């Protein structure tokens, strides 16, 4: 293999390694409707993909004058915990991680997931054994994407300069976080939630290129 072009690879989780964004968006849609805010499913997805609870709720309040009831986050969180135990890895994700580990390339996951769900999803998808480092907003004082803190923290944990890292993302907030951290960002459009505008949104947020599968990602990285 020729010289690897990056010092480390930092992955988002939902929509990049596991095919969960459609499930998460569907649960958001369902619980919002139960609490009086019935929005088209594509709009819910557009407002929730790649974002943490707080900013989504703030956005909905500003856009629709809708305030989340006191039990909303607990109710949605319970539904997520119940459903995410059955998530699957995106096709080719495990092989990508295996090839990186075999090549000795440092890697980490940096996700906006709550800490307990982050590890639940990695375990359910059968990827936990291949991910030595997994970080969430709780590791950086709650400062999730699109702020750069998660990716800066992940790079520091691997002792690699952010400028030498590749960030692999599926959402505009995540791409913006990687770009703000000073990393190279590639968009991966391999999840079931991808829509026709996703690639343009990723590029506008700072992704240098977009790829449509893990096979294409491995080829671009020279991993076969």
C-alpha positions as CSV (number, residue, x, y, z in Angstrom):
1,X,0.0,0.0,0.0
2,X,1.3,3.5,-0.8
3,X,1.8,6.0,2.0
4,X,-1.5,6.6,3.7
5,X,-2.7,10.2,3.1
6,X,-3.9,11.0,6.6
7,X,-2.6,10.6,10.1
8,X,-5.9,9.4,11.5
9,X,-9.5,8.9,10.4
10,X,-12.3,10.3,12.5
11,X,-15.8,8.9,11.8
12,X,-19.2,10.2,12.6
13,X,-21.5,7.3,13.7
14,X,-25.1,7.6,12.6
15,X,-25.3,7.4,8.8
16,X,-21.6,6.8,8.4
17,X,-21.0,3.5,10.3
18,X,-24.5,2.5,11.2
19,X,-27.7,2.9,9.3
20,X,-29.7,4.6,12.0
21,X,-30.6,8.1,10.8
22,X,-33.9,7.0,9.1
23,X,-34.9,5.3,12.3
24,X,-34.0,8.2,14.5
25,X,-35.8,10.7,12.2
26,X,-38.9,8.4,12.2
27,X,-39.0,8.4,16.0
28,X,-38.6,12.2,16.2
29,X,-41.5,12.5,13.8
30,X,-43.7,10.1,15.8
31,X,-43.0,11.7,19.2
32,X,-43.3,15.2,17.9
33,X,-46.7,14.4,16.4
34,X,-47.8,12.9,19.8
35,X,-46.9,16.2,21.4
36,X,-48.8,18.3,18.9
37,X,-46.3,19.2,16.2
38,X,-47.1,17.2,13.1
39,X,-44.5,18.0,10.4
40,X,-43.7,16.2,7.1
41,X,-41.2,13.5,7.8
42,X,-38.6,14.9,5.3
43,X,-38.7,18.2,7.2
44,X,-38.2,16.5,10.5
45,X,-35.2,14.6,9.1
46,X,-33.7,17.8,7.7
47,X,-34.0,19.5,11.2
48,X,-32.6,16.5,13.2
49,X,-29.9,14.7,11.2
50,X,-26.5,15.3,12.8
51,X,-27.8,17.5,15.6
52,X,-28.2,17.1,19.4
53,X,-31.4,17.5,21.3
54,X,-31.0,21.0,22.5
55,X,-30.4,22.8,19.2
56,X,-33.2,20.8,17.5
57,X,-35.7,21.8,20.2
58,X,-34.6,25.4,20.0
59,X,-35.0,25.4,16.3
60,X,-38.5,24.0,16.5
61,X,-39.5,26.6,19.1
62,X,-38.2,29.4,16.9
63,X,-39.7,28.1,13.7
64,X,-43.1,27.0,15.0
65,X,-43.6,28.5,18.4
66,X,-43.7,25.0,19.8
67,X,-42.2,24.3,23.3
68,X,-41.2,20.8,24.2
69,X,-43.2,19.4,27.2
70,X,-41.1,18.5,30.3
71,X,-41.2,14.8,29.5
72,X,-40.4,15.1,25.8
73,X,-36.7,14.3,25.9
74,X,-37.2,11.4,28.3
75,X,-40.0,10.0,26.2
76,X,-38.0,10.2,22.9
77,X,-34.9,9.0,24.6
78,X,-36.7,5.9,25.9
79,X,-38.0,5.1,22.4
80,X,-34.5,5.5,20.9
81,X,-32.9,3.3,23.5
82,X,-35.5,0.6,22.8
83,X,-35.1,0.8,19.0
84,X,-31.4,1.3,18.6
85,X,-30.4,-2.0,20.0
86,X,-31.3,-3.5,16.7
87,X,-29.4,-1.2,14.4
88,X,-27.2,-2.6,11.6
89,X,-23.8,-1.5,10.3
90,X,-23.8,0.2,7.0
91,X,-22.7,-2.1,4.2
92,X,-18.9,-2.2,4.1
93,X,-18.4,-0.3,7.3
94,X,-16.9,-3.2,9.2
95,X,-14.4,-3.9,6.4
96,X,-13.4,-0.3,6.3
97,X,-12.6,-0.3,10.0
98,X,-10.8,-3.7,9.7
99,X,-8.6,-2.4,6.9
100,X,-7.7,0.7,8.8
101,X,-6.8,-1.3,11.9
102,X,-4.8,-3.7,9.9
103,X,-2.9,-0.8,8.3
104,X,-2.2,0.6,11.8
105,X,-4.1,3.8,11.0
106,X,-5.4,5.6,14.2
107,X,-9.2,6.0,14.2
108,X,-12.0,7.2,16.4
109,X,-15.7,7.9,16.4
110,X,-16.9,11.3,17.3
111,X,-20.7,11.4,17.5
112,X,-23.5,13.7,18.7
113,X,-25.1,10.7,20.3
114,X,-25.8,10.6,24.0
115,X,-23.0,8.6,25.7
116,X,-25.2,5.6,26.6
117,X,-26.6,5.4,23.1
118,X,-23.2,5.8,21.5
119,X,-22.0,2.5,23.0
120,X,-25.4,0.8,22.6
121,X,-25.3,1.4,18.9
122,X,-21.7,0.4,18.4
123,X,-22.4,-2.9,20.2
124,X,-25.6,-3.6,18.4
125,X,-24.0,-3.1,15.0
126,X,-21.1,-5.4,15.9
127,X,-18.5,-2.6,15.6
128,X,-17.4,-2.0,19.2
129,X,-14.4,-4.3,18.9
130,X,-13.0,-2.2,16.1
131,X,-13.5,1.3,17.6
132,X,-10.9,1.9,20.3
133,X,-12.0,5.5,20.9
134,X,-15.6,6.8,20.8
135,X,-16.4,10.3,21.9
136,X,-19.7,12.2,22.5
137,X,-20.7,15.8,23.6
138,X,-20.4,14.8,27.2
139,X,-16.6,14.5,26.7
140,X,-16.4,18.1,25.6
141,X,-18.7,19.9,28.1
142,X,-21.8,19.3,25.9
143,X,-20.3,21.2,22.9
144,X,-21.5,19.0,20.1
145,X,-21.5,19.5,16.4
146,X,-21.5,21.8,14.5
147,X,-19.0,23.2,16.9
148,X,-15.5,21.7,16.3
149,X,-14.8,20.6,19.9
150,X,-15.6,16.9,19.3
151,X,-13.2,16.5,16.4
152,X,-10.5,18.6,18.2
153,X,-10.9,16.3,21.2
154,X,-10.7,13.1,19.1
155,X,-7.6,14.3,17.3
156,X,-5.9,15.2,20.6
157,X,-6.8,11.8,22.0
158,X,-5.0,10.1,19.1
159,X,-2.1,12.6,19.3
160,X,-2.6,13.7,15.7
161,X,-2.9,17.2,14.5
162,X,-6.5,18.0,13.3
163,X,-5.0,19.2,10.0
164,X,-3.6,15.7,9.4
165,X,-7.0,14.0,10.1
166,X,-9.7,12.9,7.7
167,X,-13.3,13.4,9.0
168,X,-16.0,11.2,7.4
169,X,-19.5,12.7,7.8
170,X,-23.0,12.4,6.4
171,X,-24.5,15.6,7.6
172,X,-23.9,19.4,7.1
173,X,-23.5,20.1,10.9
174,X,-20.9,17.3,11.1
175,X,-19.1,18.5,8.0
176,X,-19.1,22.0,9.4
177,X,-17.6,20.7,12.7
178,X,-14.8,18.9,10.9
179,X,-14.0,21.8,8.7
180,X,-14.0,24.2,11.7
181,X,-11.5,21.8,13.4
182,X,-9.2,22.2,10.5
183,X,-9.5,18.6,9.3
184,X,-10.1,17.4,5.7
185,X,-13.7,16.4,5.4
186,X,-15.3,13.8,3.1
187,X,-19.0,13.2,2.8
188,X,-20.2,9.7,2.8
189,X,-23.6,9.1,1.2
190,X,-24.1,5.4,2.1
191,X,-27.0,5.5,4.6
192,X,-30.6,4.9,3.9
193,X,-31.5,8.5,4.9
194,X,-29.6,10.2,2.0
195,X,-31.7,12.5,-0.2
196,X,-30.8,14.3,-3.5
197,X,-29.7,17.5,-1.7
198,X,-27.4,15.8,0.8
199,X,-24.2,16.0,-1.3
200,X,-24.7,19.7,-2.0
201,X,-25.3,20.4,1.6
202,X,-22.2,18.5,2.7
203,X,-20.0,20.4,0.1
204,X,-21.5,23.7,1.2
205,X,-20.6,22.9,4.8
206,X,-17.0,22.1,4.0
207,X,-16.7,18.6,2.6
208,X,-14.0,18.4,-0.1
209,X,-15.6,15.5,-1.8
210,X,-18.5,13.0,-1.5
211,X,-18.5,9.3,-1.9
212,X,-21.5,6.9,-2.2
213,X,-20.2,3.8,-0.4
214,X,-17.6,2.3,1.9
215,X,-16.1,0.6,-1.0
216,X,-15.5,3.9,-2.7
217,X,-14.1,5.3,0.6
218,X,-11.7,2.4,0.9
219,X,-10.6,2.9,-2.8
220,X,-10.1,6.6,-2.2
221,X,-7.9,5.8,0.8
222,X,-5.9,3.2,-1.0
223,X,-7.3,0.4,1.3
224,X,-8.5,-1.8,-1.5
